[in-house]
Amino acid sequence: MPVNTEALDPEVAAAFDALPKAANGTLLDLSDIPGLRAQFGALRAGMPARTPDPRVTIETLRIPRADRTDLEVVLYRPVNVPEALPALLWFHAGAQVLGDNARDDDEYHTALALDLDCVLAAVVYRLAPETPAPGAAEDGYLAYTHLATHAAELRIDPARIGLAGASGGGAPAAATALMLRDRQDPPPCLLGLLYPMLDDRLATPSSQESAAEVAFTRQDMRLAWSAVLGDRLGADDLHPYCAPGRAGDLRGLPDAFVAVAQFDTLRDEGLDFARRLVAAGVPVDLHLYARVFHAWDRFAPASAPARSFEQTWRDFLRRRLRA
């Protein structure tokens, strides 16, 4: 089914038109997750190697889990900065089922580290369905507590470690914040949620809007949540660590930034989470971007709406990481 792009910003619409489409007319079809992973892997293998930016050092931490496997966290640090820097623990997009190599996004991670003058820590959290929720969030918790505990040797300021996630990465980012609060660990200095995937129930108005099905359909999101939760999908007693949109108590979470897109099935769960954060007394910067679709900043980075978003988002990060 072709996507109607008439309501989109012209620059964003042009970027969408130039992108390859799935069989359903959107950008992402999750009906075959292994096949999609293989497709992305083949695309990655066919791309020329990029020369690393000499202004940033890249280091991979391997943090032991209780099951004797290792969690990878890739650190991007501006060179020639001897003092302790703030850090942003970053949870990548991918509907919680895609993305197993942080180095695929070196350019984005490097740009954030340089622009924010911080250590960008990309956590390679475990994916579903191989690891169901809350495995990804437990990885986030392990990564955060490791950075805080080993801050001196990593030259990180333990009082200025933030959490941020995009799309599927919003779930483990928000769940990590809940875990840190509940387990009475030192709190992160911020929680950033970009068009986040938070609620498995898909009961919001935007999840039912055909006009919102641009990057993916409601059925694709249901398939992703089915991979993450299995037979717990939609269960009344599902723990918020598995789907943070289920959390009844959001008190005590850090200052938050929430950005959502007008044409996105996930729009209203992001808006609802932000509203409930405000009601719980949490300071929130909430931004609804008109005439754009899910992850427009990555799919149409040169567009005016993407540039406006990046300036607002990075200004928030600078304020909180340097507070």
Salt bridges, closest charged atoms under 4 A:
ASP53 OD2 - ARG55 NH2 2.74
GLU72 OE2 - ARG62 NH1 2.63
ASP104 OD2 - ARG44 NH1 2.80
ASP105 OD1 - ARG298 NH2 2.84
ASP106 OD2 - ARG103 NE 2.83
GLU107 OE1 - ARG50 NH1 2.55
ASP115 OD2 - ARG314 NH1 3.22
ASP115 OD2 - ARG318 NH2 2.75
ASP117 OD2 - ARG322 NH2 3.09
GLU130 OE2 - ARG37 NH1 2.67
GLU138 OE2 - ARG183 NH2 2.95
ASP139 OD1 - ARG65 NE 2.83
ASP139 OD2 - ARG126 NE 3.00
GLU153 OE1 - HIS150 ND1 3.03
ASP157 OD2 - ARG160 NE 2.66
ASP182 OD1 - ARG181 NE 2.89
ASP199 OD2 - ARG201 NH2 2.71
ASP199 OD1 - ARG246 NE 3.96
ASP200 OD1 - ARG246 NE 2.95
GLU209 OE2 - ARG267 NH2 2.97
ASP249 OD1 - ARG251 NE 2.91
ASP255 OD2 - ARG320 NE 3.77
ASP264 OD2 - HIS294 ND1 2.67
ASP268 OD1 - ARG267 NE 2.81
ASP272 OD1 - ARG275 NH2 2.61
ASP272 OD2 - ARG276 NE 3.03
ASP285 OD2 - ARG319 NH2 2.99
GLU310 OE1 - ARG314 NE 2.92
ASP315 OD1 - ARG318 NH1 2.80
